[in-house]
Structure formats: structure tokens, C-alpha cells
Amino acid sequence: MKILVSGALLALLPLTSALAGSELTYTVSIDPARSTDEFQVTLQLPKKLKKDQAIYQFASTAPGTYQVMDMGRFVRKFEAFDKAGKPLESKQLSTNQWQLADPTHTREIRYTIAETWDTPVKDHRIYRMCGSSLEQDHALLNGQTILGYPQGMQGQPLRLKINYPSGWQAGSALTSDAQGYYHAKNYDHAVDSPILLGRLTEATTKLGDAEVALYCYSKTDQIKAGPLLADMQKMLGAAQSFLVQLPVKRYAFLYHFEDQSQGAWEHSYSSEYTLQEQPLTPEYAQQITDMAAHEFFHIVTPLNIHSEIIEQFNFVQPTGSQHLWLYEGTTEWAAHMMQLRGGLTSLDNYLTTLHDKVAYDHLRADTTYSLKRLGLQSFTDEGQQQYGNIYQRGAMTAALLDVRLLELSGGKRGLRDVLLELAKKYGPSKPVSEQNFFDDFTKLTYPEIRDFFTRYVENAEPLPLQEYYAKAGIRYDASLRTGRQLASLGTNSYGMLPAGIGFAEVSSTLQACGVSKGDQFVAYNGTPITPANMRQTLTAMQSGTPGAEVELTIRHDGAEKKVRCRTIARDEVKRYNFALDPQATPAQLALRQAWLKNL
């Protein structure tokens, strides 16, 4: 999830020990040079390359990141050698490609590549959770940021060794052999297996017959693996109930807590998180758990449900998949729904989550931009502008699909059940059809579902929120006047919610106080504003007496200042409101009960 949120969309089979002895296995050694923030990489080939394998390829992107990476930008030195160690000519052909002058005699390739966190680039800066970091006491390695492959060898097995300091610990979904080598069945598998190294804490638990490990780096040791895993335990239990049986034997959570939050990135057998280090309060633990619930559910999709575009990912010229709604939107729906059905969150809180997703879709995204188009354009700058909505409109579309399936089946079969059927039918090694998946899904369910996909995924018709949620006795009102009066600063709450908690719109009331568009909202009546307490702060302001004076601390052009504003009276209008219908019929209540208990 790029929350940024995102995900390594690779379907990979478990490895066998036979890989280590394969004659086609090539070896990669990585030496972290902490003094220069670079990784020194040596690739040893088991036999000579063919003439058509003369191109060494670095990744232009990675599956699930949906961003331009162009890792060749970070290469500082590239050399090739023959069996005797004699240098051979090579030259850079393009941003991500180097040509070997004599591939048939090349036995070793050496290059130096800079870490991405602290290396400045002009455009397309790589998200932290998708990048690489190298510091004195830890390192984060994502395969695509360090490794490349000779043309034609993307599918060949490799073994990987990292020569890290003896006092460091390694955390990964991979496990090393007695000689310290990690074994990957191919380049895709290596990319799909991030490694966190350094001064880590570790904790493990069992979910059925699956092992779940959590590795944690915390800059000043404010967060430890054990307490964090304990806070996540109920969520993991709810996930197990939702999925019946976990489709993996081992899963690893990799947490990096330092100076800023940027999000999480899911992989087939692990997920990694770059988050702000702060005390592990119950509120912060819940934020982390919500994020982890999303990433963990990716063990279903795309690990077990994905198209051939994901199965055979093109690292040179990536192609978007129209089923991004399935990989990310459905996963986001499941992350919240399994917590509701598992008793980890209340129905009122869940309805608030629905409100927030609909509000994002209407206020911060293009509602005419279809989910299919978003998936196909996900690697473009155009698609990136709408990407965040895959977690909002994408999740709401999955939520409506769930309601529709339960209605058509008489409450016996929802989206969860169909996903489990699909996972069983396809699994990690058998892709669904990119072009025919909507039809195949319909054949597995009901004829009416094809119309649903046409209208709400392939096209961008307004989502039938009121009609569908009424089926479960839940009212939806796009605009609801309550008859109450609230204290206001003349702008709705969404004017204060962009990144950095800045003012996206400024009313005449705020202008009169000296607030300008883009100013950052720092504190309200002396209380610092954070994303976590923004909703609570706005509620406190609105519950005050209209006409009262309040103090705002704002940051304008880098300088903080305090301004005093007098609130005005505003009729309360609830936008995108979900609430239980007190007049729900027995049939509606029956479907609601099926909806709440579909485990």
C-alpha cells in the first residue's frame, strides 16, 4: 500500500533446496560501503553468456510501486571481467542498460550503486519503503534498487550474500543457508524479498501452521518488536478467521522507525514499513495495525490471484494491469472488513471509514476516471495523479460488490467467499486472464455481476451507494441537514486536510484573520495539530459556541504566527453520511447480519 501504500505484485512459488546446486544459479555478493552510502555489488556467472545476453539490465520500476525508478541513475561504476580477472569493455547504452563488449568471455560483473534515500535526484524520487538505505547501524535493501540481471536471465535462479557487520541482524521472508546465502528462484523473487539489516529486535508468533515474524529497527529504541507484534495479534487472528487458512507458511513484517513516515509496501511473503518513530501509544498502534491489515491481506491478492501481466512482469517497459482495483482496492476493503467482522472495530467506526473514502473520491479525485483506466495508466504521471483513489473508490467498489453478491446469494456468499474460491482455483503459479477476468468472475458467480463490472470498474458511473447499502438497512445521504448549528471558520473540514495539514481553501472569515491558501495549520487554541487528532480538533471547534474567539497557530512561508478568529454560525450539513436505518425491514436486517458475519 502506498499511503503512501503499495505492493510487490509477484506470484512466487516457495523455493526448494535444489536451487543451491543448479548449474544455472548465479551468485551476487553485496558489500555495504557505509562511509559512502553505496553498495558494492559483484555478480559471478556460472558459465559464459551467449551473444544475445550482452545487455545488463537495471530495473526501470518494480511491480506494485507504480512509479518511475530508473535505477541506472544510481549506478556509479560498472565493470566486466573474464575468468582470469582481466577487464573487458562495457558501455552504457541507456539509463538502465549497459552493454558487454564480450559476453561469451564475461564471468564477473562489478558495479557500485548508491542508496536511494539520501541520494538526490531531480525527478521521480523513489518512495522510501520502495528504496534502499544505508546507515551506520542499519540498512534496508529492496532488490530492484541494487540488483540487475543479464538479458535473458530474469528467470534464472540466483544466490545472494550480504557481507554486513557481525553485530547486525537480518530480517526477511527469505532464510539463509549455512554459508549465509539467500536463494531466490529468479530475479522477480529477489525483488519480492526485501531485507532489513542492523540493530533489530525480533518477535515471532504462530497462526495455525504458519510462522509470522516481525523485525523492527527503531532509531532510539522507542518501539520494540515484541510489544508491536502483541498489539497486532488480534488483527492477525481476525485475518486468519477471515481467510480460514493462511496460504503461506512464513510471513515477515519489516518495520523501520526513524525520522519520517512515508508508508508501506507489500510483497508476497512480507511487507515493509517506513514510519515516524514515536511512543507506541494505543492510537499509534492502531494506525500501524490498520496499515498492516492491508499489507497482510495481499497474501490473497495478488499472491494467489493475479493476471499474466503480474506473473511475467516487464522490468524494462512495465505495463499497467486493469485489475489494480482487485490487487489494491479489494485488499483495502478486506483490511477494514475483516476487523469489523472480527470485532476489532465498531460498526460506527467502520461507517466513518466509508464516509472518509467517499469524501476522498468526491473531493480530492476525478470521479470520471474509471478504475480500469487508473490501473492501465498507473505507471504514467497521469495515472499517478489519481493513484490514491484506488484505496478509496477502489475499496468502495469492492464493498458494493460484496453487498451485491450477498444479496444475490441470499446472504450465503459474499466477496470474501469468491476470493477464497479464486485463490484456490488459481494460486501463486496460475494467472487469471487479464482480458477475460470479468467474464470468468461472472461465470463463477451471477450474470448480474458482469453489468456491475461494466458500469463501476470499466466505466466510471456514480457508485450506487444509497441503493446498495439500503439493502443492508444502512442509510447513505450525500448531503444531510441535521437542523443543528455549529461553530465554523467558514470552510468545511476538508479544506484543512491536504498533505502537511495545510489550508486548501480559505474562507472570507479565515482571510480576515490573516490566513492564506497553503498556510499550514500548526495548532488550535495551543494544541498542536497532527493527522491523528485533526478530526477530534475539528469536532471540538464545531461543538463550541458560534461567535467565540479561537486562536490558530499557522505557518506561512516557513514562519509560525498566531492569529485570532471569531467563529460564525453554520447549519450542520453532514456530507457523505452513513448511518443505520432505524426503520430497516426484516429482510434488510437479515442481509445486514449476513454482511456482518461473513467469516
N, C-alpha and C positions, 0 to 999 in steps of 0.2 A: 504494500500500500504506500503510494506516495502521498503523505499527509503533510506534508507530502507522504505517500504511500506506494509502493509498487511492486513489481513482482517478477521473479525469475520464472518464466512460463516454460519450463522444460520438463518433459515427462521422461523419467530416467529409471532404469531397472537397477535393483541392488547389484553390487559388484560381487564377483566370486574371486577366490584366491588365485584362480588360473591366470588372471591378468598379469600378475607379477612375473610370470615366466613366459609371457608371449613374446615371440621374436620381433613383433611389430611395435612393442612398447618402447617409447622414447622417454628419456629422463630429463627432468627440469630441476635445476638447483637454484634456489633464491637466497642471496646474501643481502640482508638489510643493512644499508650503509646509513646509520643514524645520524652521522655528522653532516651528511649532505642531503638528507631526505630523499634518498634514491634507493632503488632495488637493483642489485647486480644479478643478472639472470644468465644462466648457462644452460643451453639445450644440447643434449648429446643424442645423436641419431644411431639407431642400431644397425643400419645398413645404408648404402648410398641412396640418394634421392634420384628420382627419374628426371629427365629433362623438363617434363611438364609440371614439375614441382619446384620450379625455380623462384616462385614468389613466396616470400614470408609475409603473412597477413596478421595485422593487429586489428582489434575489434573497432568497428565504426559505432557500434552501440551494443546493447545487451538486451535479451528478452525481458520484458516487464519494466524496463526503465523509461521507455518512450521518450528518450532524449538523445540528441547527438552527443557522442562521446569522443570519437576520433582519437583513439588512444595513441596513434602515431605522433600526435602533438607533444607527448610527454617523453618520447624516446630521445636520449641524449647521445648515445653512441651505439653503433651497430657493426658487428664484425663477424666474419665467417672463417673457418679453419678446416684444413684437411686432416687426415688421420694422423699425420706426423706433427700436427700443430702449426703447419705453415699457413700464413694468412692468405685468404682468397678474396678476390674483388667482390664487392657488392655495392649497390647504389639504390637510393631512394627513388621510387617511381611516382609515388603519390603520398598523400598524408599518412595513409595506413599501410603502405606496401613497400617492401624492399626486395630488390631482385638480386638473386645469387648468380654470379657470373659462371660458376662451375658447380652446378648442383650435384653432379654424379660423383664428385670428389669431396663434397662437403660432409663433414662428420660432426662438426660442432659449431654452434652459433652462440655468440655472446652479445649481450646488449645491456645498457643501463637505462632504466626508466624511472622518471620522477614520480613521487607520490602525488595524488591529486588534491588533497585537502589544502595544502599550503603553497601549491604551485600556481601562480597567477596565469590566467588565460583571458583573452579578450572577449570571446563569445562562448556560449554553451558550457558554462561552468557545471561541473558534474556534481550531482547531489551527493551529500556526504555518505549516506548509507549505501550508495552505489559505487563509492570511490575507494581510494586507498589512503592510509595514514601511517606515518612512521614517526614515533616519538621515542624519547629515552627509556620510557618504562612500558611501552606497548606499541602494537601495530595492528592495523586492520587491512586484510587482503581480500579483495574481490578479484576473481580470476581474470575477468576481461580487462582489468586495469593494469595487469602485469604480464599476462601470458599472451602469446600469439601461436601460430602454427604454420608449417609449410603447406602451400596449396595442395589440396587433395588429402590432407592428413587430419582434417577436422574430426573425422570419425575414428581415428586410431587411439588405442589406449595409451595412457601415459602414467608415469610415476613422478611424484613431486616431493622434494625435500626442501625444507626451510631451515637455514642454519641460524637459528635465533639463540640469544644468550641462554646459558644453562639455567638461570634462575627464573626464566619465563615459563608460563603455562600456555598450552594451546587449546582452543575451543573450536570445535567444528562438528558438522554431521559426519564427516569422514573420520576414520580412525587409522592411526599409523601402524605399520608393521614393526617388527623387532629392530629393524635398521633405521626406523624413523621416517620411512617413506609413506606418503599417502598415494593410494592408487585410484585413478579415475578411468572409467571405461572409454572416455573420449574428451575432447575439448569442452563440449557442452556441459558435461558432468563437472569438470573442473570449474567452469564459470558458475555453475549452480551450487557450489560448495564453498562459501566464504569461510575465512579462518580469522579468528580473533586471537591475538597473542599478547602476552605480557603479564603484568601483575594482576591476575584474575582471581576471583572467588568462583566456586563451582557448587552446584547443588543438583540432585537428581531425584526423580520420582518415577513411579510406575503407573501407567494407565492400561489396565488389562495386562497383556503381554508385551506392551510397548514401553521402551525406556524414553523418558523425557529428561534432557539435561539442560541446565541453564548456566551460562558463563557470563560473568559480569566484570567489566572494568569500570571503576568509579574513581575519578581523579583524586579526591580527598577521602575516599573510603566512606562516604555518607550512605552508600547503598551496597548491600551485600546480597549475594546470590540466594542464600537460604531464606531470609525474610521475604524477598521478592517472589520467589517461587511459591512460598506459603500463601502469599496474597493472591496468586494466580490459580491456586489449587481448585477452588470452586468452579472457576471458568473452565478449567481443563476437564473437570468432572462433567460439567454440562455439555461440553463438546463431545465427550465420549458417549453420553446418553443420546445426543442428537445424531451421532454418526453410527451408533450401535457398536461398531468395532473399528478401531483406527486402522487405516490402510498402510501404516508404516510400522516398522519395528524399532526405529530410533529417530528421535527428533531433537534438534538443538535450538535453543534461544540464545542469541548473542547480543548482549547489551553493552553499549558504550555510553557512559555518562560523563560529560565534560562541560564545556562552556556554552553550548547552544543545542537547541532541538532542531532537527530537520525532518525526521520521520523514520519510516521503516521500509524494509524491502523483504518480500517473501521469496522463499526458494522451495524446492520440492521437499526437502527433509530438514530445513532450518529456516530461520528468519533472523534478521539483524536490525538493530535499532540504534540510532544516534540521537540521544536525548540530553536535555539540560540536567546537570547534577543539582539536586536539591533534596532536602529531607524526604524520606519515604512516608509522607502523610497518607491517611486513608484516601484523601481526594486524589493525590498524585498516583497512588497505587491503582485506583480505579481507572484513571486515564490510561495508564500503561496496560492494564488488563483489557480495556476496550480495544486498544490497538493490537494487542497480542491475539485477541479472539479473531480478529480479521485475518491476520497473517497465518494463524494456525489452521484456519479452515481451508487454506489453499492446498492442503494435502488432498482435498477432494477435487477442486478445480483450480488450477489446470493440471495438477499431477495426474489425476485419473480421468479427466475429461478435457480434451484439447484437440484442436484441429491439426492437420498436417503442416500448416504454416508454423506452428509452435514446435511440432515434433522435429521438423527439419529447418531449424532457424538459420536464416542467412545473416551472418555477421558482417558481410560486405555491403549488401544493399538490402536492408530489412524491409519486410512487407507487413503492414498492419493487418490484423485479423478483425473481421466484422463481429466477432464474438467476444470482444473485450467486455461487453455487458455481462457475459457469463463468467469470465475469469475474475473480474473485479466487482461489478455491481451485485451479482448473486452472492459473492463471498461477503460483501459488506452487509447485505440483508441477513445472511446466515449468522454473522458475528453478533448482531443485536438480537435476532430472534431466538438463538439458542440460549442466550442469557435470560430472556423473558420466560421462555418455556422451562428453563432450569431453575427459576425462582431467584435469580441473581439480581434482577431489576424489576421494578413495579410496572404495572400496565400504564400508569400515569407517566412514568419516566419514558417508557417506550413511545407513547403518543407524542411526547415532547420531541423525541428523536425524529419522528416522522415529520413533525412541524418544521424542524430545522432543515431537513433535507428538501422539503418542498419550497421553503423560503429561499434556499440557496439556488435552486433551479430557476425560480421566477425572478429573483433579484440580482443574481450575480452570474448568470449564464444565458446563453442564447437558446430559448425554448424551441426554436425551429431547427436546431442542429440535432439530427437523429443519432441514436446510439450506434447504429450501423456505421454511419458516416464518421462518427467520433473514433470508432475502432479502426476503420480503414485509414484515417488521416492522423492516427495517434503519433506517428514519428515526424510529423510536419509541424512547423511553427503554428500553422492554423489550428491543427488538432490540439496542440499543447495549450492554446488559449482556452479551450473548452474542457481540457482533460479532467479537472477537478470534479466535473459534473458526473463522471462515471460512478463516483461514490455516492452521489446524491440521487439524480434522476435514475441512474442505473440500479441503485438499491430499491428505489420506489417501484420501478418497473418489475423487479423480481418479487417484491412484496405483493403487488397486484396479481402477478401470475400465480403466486401461492394461493391467494384467496379464490381466484377463478378455478384452479384445479380442485381445491377442497369443495367448492360449490358443485362442480360437475360430477365429483365422485361421491357426493353425499357425505362429505366430511371424512372420508376414509383415506384419501391420497392427496397429499399436498406437494409442493415443490421439493421439500426435503426428501420425500419418498422417491420421486422421479430422479433426483440427482443421485441417490444411492443406487438406483437401478441402472442408470447410465454408467456410473463408476464401475459397477460390476460387469456390465456388458463390454465396456471398452478397456479401462485400466491404463497403466502407465505406458504400455507398448503398442496400443492400438488407437490411432487418432480417429476422431469423428470427421465427417466431411465438412470442410469449410463452406462449400456451396450448398450442400443438401441438409445441413443440420436442422434447420427449422422444420423441414418436411419429416425428417427422421424422428424428431422430438414429437411432432404431431401424431405420427403413426403409433408412437408408444403411449400416447395419452388420448386426446379427444379432438375431433375435427375442428371444433371452435377455437382451438389454440392457434391454428395457423393464421386465423384472422387477427388474433392478438399480436402475434409477431409482426405481421404486415403493418399494422396500424401504429404500434408503440415502440418497435425496435427498428424495423426497416424504414419506417416513416416517423414523423415526429408529431403525431396527433396529440392534443392535450390529454394527459393521463386522466382516466375516469375515476378519480379519487372518491368523489361523493357517491357515485353509483356502486362501486365495488365495496367500499368499507361499510356502506349501508347494509350489505348482505350479512355482515357480522355484527350488526347493531351498533355501529360506530358512526357518529356524525362527522362530516367534514364540511367546513364552511370556509370558503376563500376569504370572506370578509364578514365578521360578526360583530354587530354593535351590542354592547352589553348594557348600556344605559348609565354606566358609571363615568365619573370624571377623574382624570389623572393629572398629576403634575407633569409638565413637559418642558423641554427646551426647544420645542418647535420642530424636531426632527424625529423620525422613527428610530428604533433601536438599531436597525440595520445600517444607518448612516455612520455608526461608530465601530463597525466590525471588520473592516479590511485588515490586511496584514499590517502589523505594527500598531494595531488599535488606533488608527487614525480616523479623522472625520472625512467620509466620502461625500457627504453633503452637509451644507451649513445653512441653517435657517436664519431668518432675519433676527430672531432672538439671540442666536449664537453670535452673529455678526456684530450685534450691538454690544456684546460683551468683549469683543476683540478676538474672536476665534475665526481662523481662516481655513479653507478647504485644504486638507492634507496635514493639518496640525495633529500631533499625536496626543491622545488622551492619557495623561500620566496618573492623575489622582482625582478622586471625588470626595470633597469635604475632608481632605487629608488622608484618605485611604488609598494606597497605591492600586492601580488598575492592572489586572492580569487577564489573560483569556479565560482562566478558570473562574474568576469572580465577576466577570463582566455582566453576566445575566443577573446575578444577585444584586449587583450595584444598581443596575437599571431598574430592577424591581423596587429597590429601596427608594430610589428617586421618585418613581411614579406613584408610590404609595404616600408620599409626602403631601402637604397642603399646597394647592396651587397658589402662587403668589409669594411663596417663601424664597429666601435668598440662599443660594448654594455657592460653594467655592469649587472651581475647577482648576486643576493644575494641568497645563498643556506645554508641549514642546514645539517651538516654532523655530525653524532653521537651526536646530541643534541647541537652542537655549530654552530653559524652562521659565515659565512665568505663571503666576496665579491670577485668575480673573474671577469676578463675582457676577453671577447671573441671577435674575429673578425668574422663576418658573411661571409658566402660563397654564391655564386650564385647557384640557383637551378631552374630547369624548373618547372613551376607550373603545377601540376597534381592534378586535383580535383577528389577525391575518393568518391564514393557513391553519385554522384551528381544528384539532381532532379532539373529540370527547365522546364518552359513552352515551348512547341514546337511552334515556330513561323510559321511553315508550317502545323499546325493541320487542318484536314479536317472538313467540316461542321458537319459530323457525330460525330467526336471526340469532337468538341466544344459543341455539343448538350449534349453529355454524361457528359462533364465537368460541364455544367450548372446544370444538374440534380444532379450531385455529390455535387456541392457547395450549393445547395438549398434544400437538402433533410431534411426538418424540418417538 
